[in-house]
Amino acid sequence: MTIIVDKKVIRQDPFLRICMKTGIPLSIMAVISLWIGQYAGSMALGMLFVFSTALAIVIGLAYNIRFVMLSIREVKRQQAEENSKR
């Protein structure tokens, strides 16, 4: 009994796609605002970093939770399919 979860199929979920398309640019913006804010001494960019980092962490957490939920659902589906063959 080998259960294989196809990650490429799971990543096609619309919610996961939205999280990827928003979370990755947001985290890049957070890192850039940190570097520029530190170099320029700008307090506004520091606040932008804090806000965008918190938002990126929340989006990343939501992505991970949804990915695990879909993986578990796929494993249960495969187990049920295998049990019905017996």
CNS distance restraints for C-alpha pairs under 8 A (distance, minus, plus):
assign (resid   3 and name CA) (resid  75 and name CA) 6.67 0.50 0.50
assign (resid   3 and name CA) (resid  78 and name CA) 6.80 0.50 0.50
assign (resid   3 and name CA) (resid  79 and name CA) 7.67 0.50 0.50
assign (resid   4 and name CA) (resid  75 and name CA) 7.74 0.50 0.50
assign (resid   5 and name CA) (resid  71 and name CA) 6.57 0.50 0.50
assign (resid   5 and name CA) (resid  74 and name CA) 6.78 0.50 0.50
assign (resid   5 and name CA) (resid  75 and name CA) 6.85 0.50 0.50
assign (resid   6 and name CA) (resid  10 and name CA) 6.62 0.50 0.50
assign (resid   7 and name CA) (resid  11 and name CA) 6.10 0.50 0.50
assign (resid   8 and name CA) (resid  12 and name CA) 6.71 0.50 0.50
assign (resid   9 and name CA) (resid  13 and name CA) 7.69 0.50 0.50
assign (resid  10 and name CA) (resid  67 and name CA) 7.12 0.50 0.50
assign (resid  10 and name CA) (resid  70 and name CA) 6.66 0.50 0.50
assign (resid  10 and name CA) (resid  71 and name CA) 7.22 0.50 0.50
assign (resid  11 and name CA) (resid  16 and name CA) 6.15 0.50 0.50
assign (resid  11 and name CA) (resid  17 and name CA) 6.88 0.50 0.50
assign (resid  11 and name CA) (resid  67 and name CA) 7.67 0.50 0.50
assign (resid  12 and name CA) (resid  16 and name CA) 7.10 0.50 0.50
assign (resid  12 and name CA) (resid  17 and name CA) 6.57 0.50 0.50
assign (resid  13 and name CA) (resid  17 and name CA) 6.26 0.50 0.50
assign (resid  14 and name CA) (resid  18 and name CA) 6.28 0.50 0.50
assign (resid  15 and name CA) (resid  19 and name CA) 6.27 0.50 0.50
assign (resid  15 and name CA) (resid  63 and name CA) 7.95 0.50 0.50
assign (resid  16 and name CA) (resid  20 and name CA) 6.18 0.50 0.50
assign (resid  16 and name CA) (resid  63 and name CA) 5.89 0.50 0.50
assign (resid  16 and name CA) (resid  66 and name CA) 7.34 0.50 0.50
assign (resid  16 and name CA) (resid  67 and name CA) 7.46 0.50 0.50
assign (resid  17 and name CA) (resid  21 and name CA) 6.15 0.50 0.50
assign (resid  18 and name CA) (resid  22 and name CA) 6.14 0.50 0.50
assign (resid  19 and name CA) (resid  23 and name CA) 5.49 0.50 0.50
assign (resid  19 and name CA) (resid  59 and name CA) 6.12 0.50 0.50
assign (resid  19 and name CA) (resid  60 and name CA) 7.27 0.50 0.50
assign (resid  19 and name CA) (resid  62 and name CA) 7.89 0.50 0.50
assign (resid  19 and name CA) (resid  63 and name CA) 6.13 0.50 0.50
assign (resid  20 and name CA) (resid  24 and name CA) 5.86 0.50 0.50
assign (resid  20 and name CA) (resid  63 and name CA) 7.88 0.50 0.50
assign (resid  21 and name CA) (resid  25 and name CA) 7.04 0.50 0.50
assign (resid  22 and name CA) (resid  26 and name CA) 6.12 0.50 0.50
assign (resid  23 and name CA) (resid  27 and name CA) 6.08 0.50 0.50
assign (resid  23 and name CA) (resid  56 and name CA) 5.38 0.50 0.50
assign (resid  23 and name CA) (resid  59 and name CA) 5.94 0.50 0.50
assign (resid  23 and name CA) (resid  60 and name CA) 6.64 0.50 0.50
assign (resid  24 and name CA) (resid  28 and name CA) 6.29 0.50 0.50
assign (resid  24 and name CA) (resid  56 and name CA) 7.76 0.50 0.50
assign (resid  25 and name CA) (resid  29 and name CA) 6.08 0.50 0.50
assign (resid  26 and name CA) (resid  30 and name CA) 6.21 0.50 0.50
assign (resid  26 and name CA) (resid  52 and name CA) 6.30 0.50 0.50
assign (resid  26 and name CA) (resid  53 and name CA) 7.71 0.50 0.50
assign (resid  26 and name CA) (resid  55 and name CA) 7.89 0.50 0.50
assign (resid  26 and name CA) (resid  56 and name CA) 6.03 0.50 0.50
assign (resid  27 and name CA) (resid  31 and name CA) 6.36 0.50 0.50
assign (resid  27 and name CA) (resid  52 and name CA) 6.94 0.50 0.50
assign (resid  27 and name CA) (resid  53 and name CA) 6.39 0.50 0.50
assign (resid  27 and name CA) (resid  56 and name CA) 5.64 0.50 0.50
assign (resid  28 and name CA) (resid  32 and name CA) 6.23 0.50 0.50
assign (resid  29 and name CA) (resid  33 and name CA) 5.99 0.50 0.50
assign (resid  29 and name CA) (resid  49 and name CA) 7.88 0.50 0.50
assign (resid  29 and name CA) (resid  52 and name CA) 7.41 0.50 0.50
assign (resid  30 and name CA) (resid  34 and name CA) 6.18 0.50 0.50
assign (resid  30 and name CA) (resid  48 and name CA) 7.22 0.50 0.50
assign (resid  30 and name CA) (resid  49 and name CA) 4.81 0.50 0.50
assign (resid  30 and name CA) (resid  50 and name CA) 7.69 0.50 0.50
assign (resid  30 and name CA) (resid  52 and name CA) 5.44 0.50 0.50
assign (resid  30 and name CA) (resid  53 and name CA) 5.67 0.50 0.50
assign (resid  31 and name CA) (resid  35 and name CA) 6.32 0.50 0.50
assign (resid  31 and name CA) (resid  49 and name CA) 7.19 0.50 0.50
assign (resid  32 and name CA) (resid  36 and name CA) 6.07 0.50 0.50
assign (resid  33 and name CA) (resid  37 and name CA) 5.57 0.50 0.50
assign (resid  33 and name CA) (resid  45 and name CA) 5.51 0.50 0.50
assign (resid  33 and name CA) (resid  46 and name CA) 6.96 0.50 0.50
assign (resid  33 and name CA) (resid  48 and name CA) 6.80 0.50 0.50
assign (resid  33 and name CA) (resid  49 and name CA) 5.60 0.50 0.50
assign (resid  34 and name CA) (resid  38 and name CA) 5.94 0.50 0.50
assign (resid  34 and name CA) (resid  45 and name CA) 6.82 0.50 0.50
assign (resid  34 and name CA) (resid  46 and name CA) 6.22 0.50 0.50
assign (resid  34 and name CA) (resid  49 and name CA) 5.64 0.50 0.50
assign (resid  35 and name CA) (resid  39 and name CA) 6.12 0.50 0.50
assign (resid  36 and name CA) (resid  40 and name CA) 5.86 0.50 0.50
assign (resid  36 and name CA) (resid  41 and name CA) 7.97 0.50 0.50
assign (resid  36 and name CA) (resid  42 and name CA) 7.97 0.50 0.50
assign (resid  36 and name CA) (resid  45 and name CA) 7.43 0.50 0.50
assign (resid  37 and name CA) (resid  41 and name CA) 5.36 0.50 0.50
assign (resid  37 and name CA) (resid  42 and name CA) 4.83 0.50 0.50
assign (resid  37 and name CA) (resid  43 and name CA) 6.91 0.50 0.50
assign (resid  37 and name CA) (resid  44 and name CA) 7.66 0.50 0.50
assign (resid  37 and name CA) (resid  45 and name CA) 4.89 0.50 0.50
assign (resid  37 and name CA) (resid  46 and name CA) 5.71 0.50 0.50
assign (resid  38 and name CA) (resid  42 and name CA) 6.89 0.50 0.50
assign (resid  38 and name CA) (resid  46 and name CA) 7.59 0.50 0.50
assign (resid  42 and name CA) (resid  46 and name CA) 6.53 0.50 0.50
assign (resid  43 and name CA) (resid  47 and name CA) 6.36 0.50 0.50
assign (resid  44 and name CA) (resid  48 and name CA) 6.22 0.50 0.50
assign (resid  45 and name CA) (resid  49 and name CA) 6.08 0.50 0.50
assign (resid  46 and name CA) (resid  50 and name CA) 6.38 0.50 0.50
assign (resid  47 and name CA) (resid  51 and name CA) 6.19 0.50 0.50
assign (resid  48 and name CA) (resid  52 and name CA) 5.93 0.50 0.50
assign (resid  49 and name CA) (resid  53 and name CA) 5.80 0.50 0.50
assign (resid  50 and name CA) (resid  54 and name CA) 6.18 0.50 0.50
assign (resid  51 and name CA) (resid  55 and name CA) 6.26 0.50 0.50
assign (resid  52 and name CA) (resid  56 and name CA) 5.99 0.50 0.50
assign (resid  53 and name CA) (resid  57 and name CA) 6.13 0.50 0.50
assign (resid  54 and name CA) (resid  58 and name CA) 6.31 0.50 0.50
assign (resid  55 and name CA) (resid  59 and name CA) 6.22 0.50 0.50
assign (resid  56 and name CA) (resid  60 and name CA) 6.02 0.50 0.50
assign (resid  57 and name CA) (resid  61 and name CA) 6.06 0.50 0.50
assign (resid  58 and name CA) (resid  62 and name CA) 6.19 0.50 0.50
assign (resid  59 and name CA) (resid  63 and name CA) 6.14 0.50 0.50
assign (resid  60 and name CA) (resid  64 and name CA) 6.21 0.50 0.50
assign (resid  61 and name CA) (resid  65 and name CA) 6.16 0.50 0.50
assign (resid  62 and name CA) (resid  66 and name CA) 6.11 0.50 0.50
assign (resid  63 and name CA) (resid  67 and name CA) 6.05 0.50 0.50
assign (resid  64 and name CA) (resid  68 and name CA) 6.20 0.50 0.50
assign (resid  65 and name CA) (resid  69 and name CA) 6.17 0.50 0.50
assign (resid  66 and name CA) (resid  70 and name CA) 6.17 0.50 0.50
assign (resid  67 and name CA) (resid  71 and name CA) 6.11 0.50 0.50
assign (resid  68 and name CA) (resid  72 and name CA) 6.10 0.50 0.50
assign (resid  69 and name CA) (resid  73 and name CA) 6.16 0.50 0.50
assign (resid  70 and name CA) (resid  74 and name CA) 6.16 0.50 0.50
assign (resid  71 and name CA) (resid  75 and name CA) 6.24 0.50 0.50
assign (resid  72 and name CA) (resid  76 and name CA) 6.16 0.50 0.50
assign (resid  73 and name CA) (resid  77 and name CA) 6.14 0.50 0.50
assign (resid  74 and name CA) (resid  78 and name CA) 6.18 0.50 0.50
assign (resid  75 and name CA) (resid  79 and name CA) 6.13 0.50 0.50
assign (resid  76 and name CA) (resid  80 and name CA) 6.09 0.50 0.50
assign (resid  77 and name CA) (resid  81 and name CA) 6.12 0.50 0.50
assign (resid  78 and name CA) (resid  82 and name CA) 6.10 0.50 0.50
assign (resid  79 and name CA) (resid  83 and name CA) 6.09 0.50 0.50
assign (resid  80 and name CA) (resid  84 and name CA) 6.12 0.50 0.50
assign (resid  81 and name CA) (resid  85 and name CA) 6.54 0.50 0.50
assign (resid  82 and name CA) (resid  86 and name CA) 6.93 0.50 0.50
